[in-house]
Amino acid sequence: MTVAGSDIVATDPAAPGLHWALKQRFLTYIARLPDGRCSVTDGAELDAAGRFHFAPAAADGGTLRFRGDVRLAGHHGMLFLLVADPWLELDGDEGTVTVQTLGEDRSAERIPLATFAAPRTAATAAWEGVDLKLTPQGSQLFNAVYEPGEALDDFTFIPLL
């Protein structure tokens, strides 16, 4: 897989923001394709642990916003996945990851990608999102290759100090 964009220098895995590989099995699949491609731009980078790092953007009540654009492609353009500007929408110890993507008419659309558990001990400390489950809309983003409820990789949130 060819990775293009701002990945020349790997980001510190302890840098503030959202660190998330999405679904490692899917990334491995893309990497094995002869024309598999990945780009990271607009605030997204790769971290030294091989995860995508999305830069902090803002916090609004129970929503943590990040910026960055990850695009994965293959099969001569037949496979294309855009995940941009993820938000963590928190409700107690649970939440939803929403992302900006392209709708069927190719216009920008925010969808709920996955639900997660977020057991935290302190609001200002780094914490992990665990038990991520793909939503029905997230399943459609992956062209229904993965069913709703399919597990996605855990993520780490590191706040600005």
Backbone hydrogen bonds, N-H to C=O, Kabsch-Sander energy under -0.5 kcal/mol:
donor,donor_aa,acceptor,acceptor_aa,energy
2,T,36,G,-2.0
4,A,2,T,-0.5
4,A,38,C,-3.0
6,S,40,V,-2.3
10,A,8,I,-0.5
11,T,46,L,-2.9
15,A,12,D,-2.3
17,G,158,I,-2.9
18,L,54,F,-2.3
19,H,17,G,-0.5
19,H,156,T,-2.9
20,W,18,L,-0.5
20,W,52,F,-2.9
21,A,154,D,-0.6
23,K,21,A,-1.6
26,F,23,K,-0.8
27,L,23,K,-2.0
28,T,24,Q,-2.6
29,Y,25,R,-1.8
30,I,26,F,-2.5
31,A,27,L,-2.4
32,R,28,T,-1.5
33,L,29,Y,-0.8
33,L,30,I,-1.0
36,G,33,L,-1.5
37,R,73,A,-2.7
38,C,2,T,-2.5
39,S,71,R,-2.3
40,V,4,A,-2.2
41,T,69,D,-2.3
44,A,41,T,-1.5
45,E,53,H,-1.9
47,D,51,R,-3.0
48,A,11,T,-2.5
50,G,47,D,-2.3
52,F,20,W,-2.0
53,H,45,E,-3.1
54,F,18,L,-3.0
54,F,52,F,-0.5
55,A,43,G,-1.4
55,A,53,H,-0.5
55,A,67,R,-1.3
57,A,65,R,-2.8
58,A,65,R,-1.4
60,D,63,T,-3.0
63,T,60,D,-1.5
64,L,88,L,-2.6
65,R,58,A,-3.8
65,R,63,T,-0.5
66,F,86,P,-1.9
67,R,55,A,-2.6
69,D,41,T,-2.7
70,V,83,V,-2.5
71,R,39,S,-2.3
72,L,81,L,-2.6
73,A,37,R,-2.4
74,G,79,L,-1.9
77,G,74,G,-0.7
78,M,75,H,-1.8
79,L,74,G,-2.2
80,F,78,M,-0.6
81,L,72,L,-2.6
83,V,70,V,-2.7
84,A,100,Q,-1.9
85,D,68,G,-2.9
87,W,98,T,-2.6
88,L,64,L,-2.9
89,E,87,W,-0.7
89,E,96,T,-3.0
90,L,62,G,-3.7
90,L,88,L,-0.8
91,D,94,E,-3.1
94,E,91,D,-1.2
95,G,116,F,-2.1
96,T,89,E,-1.9
97,V,114,A,-3.3
98,T,87,W,-2.3
98,T,96,T,-0.6
99,V,111,I,-2.3
100,Q,84,A,-3.4
101,T,109,E,-2.8
103,G,107,S,-3.5
106,R,103,G,-2.3
109,E,101,T,-2.5
111,I,99,V,-2.5
113,L,97,V,-2.9
113,L,111,I,-0.7
114,A,97,V,-1.4
115,T,133,K,-2.3
116,F,95,G,-2.3
117,A,130,V,-3.2
118,A,93,D,-3.5
125,A,122,A,-0.8
127,W,157,F,-2.0
129,G,155,F,-2.1
130,V,117,A,-2.9
130,V,128,E,-0.6
133,K,115,T,-2.2
134,L,150,E,-2.6
135,T,113,L,-2.4
138,G,112,P,-0.5
139,S,135,T,-2.4
140,Q,136,P,-1.7
141,L,137,Q,-1.7
142,F,138,G,-1.4
143,N,140,Q,-2.0
144,A,139,S,-3.1
145,V,142,F,-1.7
149,G,134,L,-3.1
150,E,147,E,-2.2
152,L,132,L,-1.5
153,D,22,L,-3.0
155,F,129,G,-1.8
156,T,19,H,-2.4
157,F,127,W,-3.2
158,I,17,G,-2.7
158,I,156,T,-0.5
